[in-house]
Structure formats: structure tokens, C-alpha cells
Amino acid sequence: MRGGNDVEPNRKTVLETGDEIALAGPTAAIVRAGGSIGPETEGAEVLREVLGDALGLLVSNNALHGRTLSEIADRVGDAARGVFLRDLTRRGQEVPVTPETRIYVGDVMTLVGATHDVERAAATVGQVLRYGDKTDIAFLTVGIAFGLLAGLLSVKVGSIAVTLGGAGGALVSGLVCGWIRARRPSAGSFPPAAQQTLSDIGLGGFIAAIGLVNGPAALTAIQAHGWMLLGMGVVVTLVPLTVATLVAYRILHMNPIIVCGALAGAMTVDAAITGCFERADSQTPVLGVAVPYAVGNVLLTILGPVIVAITYNGYFSCIPRINNIIE
């Protein structure tokens, strides 16, 4: 501001004695700037004019896919001036922010800065996310209906009918709707608080439903096979994780912290993911969680009942053969 009037700042603007300016940036840089520019003032009028804004932004520009933050800043150029990246989330998990962090389509950035600066930068990166308190009922209803119909479908594998069931159909529908939402953020508006509530209730209901449906068959299998079934469960659990660790670390040369996140995601254990964050004292493990977690959830839903059914049917089909041998 100059003499109480606004001055549009740009690279060619010449500062004059008595001008009032607002600086944005790292605290250390602002403190150092005071020695070259002048003393700090209250600046209520200036701050009122350039009051900052935090804006959620979905990365949808394919030209930026897989590029580092420093490369994106160079491509955006002057449009990025005055804009700062506060945080970055990927599949709902916070990602560490460094100049070498790679950005992918579907990531969500939170940009901070003056409103006009943030909107200018957002136009070159992706689509602005404006969260509201209203739910897109049509989108939600279609998604639920699709999940229920998908759960009714079944495929015959030998004498066994393989079906997703209500829980599996809902999971597949959720993945599809999430993908659509990532591509078109204008569809499927859902308040975050309500979403978290339904997620918590749904997860508990999912586990309860699987236990109630497959519990009797699982109990029969345990009674029939006893320690052998328990031992096979230990082998099936530990061998893939051990092999995956050796391949990821020795052959693919992945960061061990990211490997730990991938293993926790593959086992779909939220507590293990949280434990990785705490032990690493960082959000870095989240870089390996997303894809294994999604694949693991689908396979857990589909293969759990299948394995129990195979074990159950295999046990009872062997009884006539045993009786023939005895006779």
C-alpha cells in the first residue's frame, strides 16, 4: 500500500520509502528481510487486503504426473509465486513433502497464500476442491445399488459357488466410486465427518458379517484339522511377507521404511500402519501403503470365504473314501 492506496505487486514494481508491504514465506527468510526492507509494523490494513486462504486442490494435470515438486514449480513458473504447499495427501494418507517428492494424478494438495495467488496457481495444476456440508444423495444411492447387485453375482468353480456377497460387492463399489470421485471431484460430495463415521461403522459391520457367515464352516475346519490348519495359517501368513521383504529390499532396492508400509498395507492392518508411522517418526511409510492395501482388501474379501468353503467341502468329501477303505 502506498499512501493508503493499493499497488498491484509484480516483478517491475519499484518500492518507495513509506510503502507498506506484506511478506509471505519461511519465518527465517521474513526475519532476515527486515534488515534490508525496514522495520516490522502492525500492518492491519495491508493484511486485511491480502488475507490468505487455504485451498484443497486435486492434481488432474496429466503433464505433472510423476514429476517432483521442484520440477512442477519450474513448470508452473510465475503462477506459483506467493503460493505455498502446506500438506499433500495420497489415498487419504499424508505424504512427506520435500523438493524431490513425486506428485501423481489423484493427489490432493493444500495450497496456502493470498486468495488470488492460490486460485491462479490452482488453474495450472488441477481442480479446486470445495468441501461442503451436503451429500450427493444420487451418487451415493447408485453406488450402494451397484454394490448390492455385484454382491448377488456368483460364478461356479467346480462344485463351489464363488460370490462377492454384500460385503465384497460394497467394497468393489467403493473402489469404483472412489476412482470416479478422484477423476471428477464435482461428483459424490460427502462431508468428511460423515464419511469417517460411516467408515468406522462399516468396518466393524464388515468384520462382524464375515465372522457370522463363515464362522460355522471355519469352526468345523478347525475341529477337523486342528493344529495342521493353524500351522498352515502361520506359513501362509509369514512366507509371502518374508519373500516380499527380500525381493523388495534385495532385488528392487526399495527403502526399508516404504517396504514396511507396503507389508502393513498388504495385511490390511491399520494398527500396523500406525505403528510404522510411530517407529519411523515420519509419514514416509504411507508411500508404500495405498496399492497393497487396496489389493489386499479385495483379495481378503474374495478369498476368505473361498478358502473356508474349499476346506469345508474337502473335509466332508473325503469321509466316503475313508469309509470305503475301512470296509
HUMONOR-V706855 format. One record per residue. PHI is phi in whole degrees, -180 to 180 (none if undefined). PSI is psi in whole degrees, 0 to 359 (999 if undefined). OMEGA is omega in whole degrees, 0 to 359 (none if undefined). Layout:
<<PHI:PSI:OMEGA> <PHI:PSI:OMEGA>>
//
This chain:
<<none:141:181> <-132:114:181> <62:31:179> <86:359:180> <-111:150:179> <-74:143:173> <-124:125:180> <-71:117:183> <-82:137:172> <-153:181:185> <-62:334:184> <-95:358:180> <-66:130:179> <-101:123:179> <-76:146:178> <-125:156:178> <-60:132:181> <98:350:176> <-67:148:173> <-112:125:182> <-127:153:176> <-111:129:180> <-106:145:175> <-130:140:180> <155:187:177> <-58:144:184> <-56:315:182> <-60:320:181> <-67:321:180> <-67:319:179> <-63:317:179> <-65:327:183> <-66:334:181> <-60:327:180> <-68:335:182> <-97:332:186> <-100:311:182> <154:178:184> <-72:155:177> <-77:140:178> <-124:173:179> <-64:316:172> <59:37:183> <-62:319:182> <-67:319:181> <-66:314:182> <-65:328:178> <-65:327:182> <-76:328:186> <-117:30:182> <-54:128:186> <-73:171:181> <-144:149:175> <-111:126:188> <-129:128:174> <-78:137:186> <-137:124:175> <-89:123:179> <-73:115:181> <-129:1:179> <-81:110:183> <-62:336:180> <-68:342:181> <-97:355:185> <-63:124:177> <83:1:180> <-89:156:178> <-80:163:179> <-61:321:180> <-65:322:178> <-67:320:179> <-65:319:179> <-61:321:179> <-67:321:181> <-70:320:180> <-70:325:175> <68:225:184> <-62:337:180> <-65:342:181> <-91:356:182> <-66:133:179> <81:6:182> <-117:135:183> <-127:144:179> <-91:113:182> <-82:316:178> <-158:166:183> <-138:129:179> <-122:147:180> <-137:119:183> <55:37:177> <84:359:181> <-113:140:181> <-72:137:181> <-111:136:177> <-59:140:183> <-107:117:174> <-139:167:178> <-59:337:182> <-98:2:177> <-65:130:181> <-89:141:182> <-109:138:181> <-126:153:177> <-58:131:183> <105:344:175> <-67:153:179> <-117:121:178> <-101:149:169> <-113:109:182> <-97:140:182> <-125:139:178> <160:186:175> <-59:144:187> <-54:313:183> <-69:329:178> <-69:317:181> <-64:315:180> <-65:326:178> <-66:316:179> <-69:323:182> <-62:327:182> <-64:335:182> <-95:352:186> <-110:315:184> <-176:215:185> <-112:135:180> <-73:135:177> <-101:118:179> <-113:102:183> <-76:139:178> <-129:185:181> <-107:19:179> <-113:147:180> <-104:138:176> <-79:88:186> <-62:320:182> <-61:313:180> <-62:315:181> <-64:319:181> <-66:315:178> <-62:320:179> <-63:317:179> <-65:316:180> <-62:317:179> <-62:319:180> <-64:318:180> <-65:318:180> <-67:319:178> <-63:326:180> <-70:339:181> <-82:341:181> <-70:144:179> <-142:152:179> <-128:134:180> <-85:123:174> <-118:96:187> <69:236:178> <-98:5:184> <-106:131:176> <-91:114:181> <-95:124:180> <-140:151:179> <-72:327:185> <75:177:181> <-62:317:182> <-67:315:180> <-66:319:178> <-63:320:178> <-64:322:180> <-66:314:179> <-63:317:178> <-61:319:179> <-62:319:178> <-64:317:180> <-65:313:181> <-65:323:177> <-63:321:178> <-65:317:178> <-62:318:180> <-63:323:179> <-67:325:180> <-82:328:181> <-132:84:184> <-64:347:178> <-74:345:180> <-100:147:174> <76:36:178> <-59:132:184> <-152:117:181> <-55:133:183> <-56:322:182> <-65:317:178> <-66:322:179> <-62:317:180> <-66:321:179> <-62:312:180> <-66:325:179> <-63:315:181> <-65:314:179> <-66:317:182> <-64:321:180> <-64:316:177> <-64:318:179> <-65:323:179> <-63:312:181> <-63:318:180> <-64:319:181> <-65:316:179> <-62:318:180> <-65:318:182> <-69:322:183> <-74:316:187> <-102:359:182> <-59:310:181> <-58:316:180> <-65:321:179> <-65:321:180> <-65:319:178> <-62:318:180> <-65:320:179> <-66:319:179> <-65:327:182> <-79:320:188> <-109:340:174> <57:233:186> <-64:333:179> <-63:318:179> <-65:319:178> <-64:317:179> <-63:319:178> <-64:325:177> <-63:320:178> <-64:316:180> <-64:313:182> <-63:329:180> <-79:315:189> <-83:323:185> <-62:310:179> <-60:321:180> <-67:320:179> <-66:313:179> <-63:316:180> <-61:320:179> <-63:313:181> <-64:317:180> <-66:314:183> <-65:319:186> <-85:317:185> <-85:323:185> <-98:311:181> <-85:348:178> <55:44:178> <-82:156:176> <-63:129:182> <-57:327:180> <-67:320:178> <-69:324:177> <-62:318:178> <-61:318:177> <-63:321:180> <-66:319:180> <-65:317:178> <-64:321:178> <-67:320:180> <-64:327:178> <-85:357:179> <53:42:180> <-110:103:182> <-61:324:180> <-63:322:178> <-67:322:178> <-63:314:177> <-62:320:178> <-62:323:177> <-61:317:179> <-61:316:184> <-68:317:181> <-69:323:180> <-82:346:184> <53:40:185> <-163:162:175> <-93:7:184> <-57:321:181> <-56:338:182> <-64:338:180> <-63:337:180> <-105:3:188> <-85:316:198> <-55:301:186> <-67:311:178> <-59:325:181> <-65:315:180> <-65:313:180> <-64:317:180> <-61:321:179> <-63:317:180> <-65:312:181> <-66:323:178> <-61:317:182> <-68:319:186> <-80:314:190> <-83:336:180> <-57:301:178> <-61:327:181> <-63:312:181> <-63:317:179> <-62:319:181> <-66:318:179> <-62:314:180> <-62:316:182> <-63:311:182> <-69:323:180> <-64:323:180> <-65:312:184> <-75:333:180> <-73:340:182> <-85:347:183> <-64:315:179> <-61:321:180> <-63:319:179> <-63:318:180> <-64:322:179> <-64:318:180> <-62:317:180> <-63:317:180> <-66:999:none>>
//
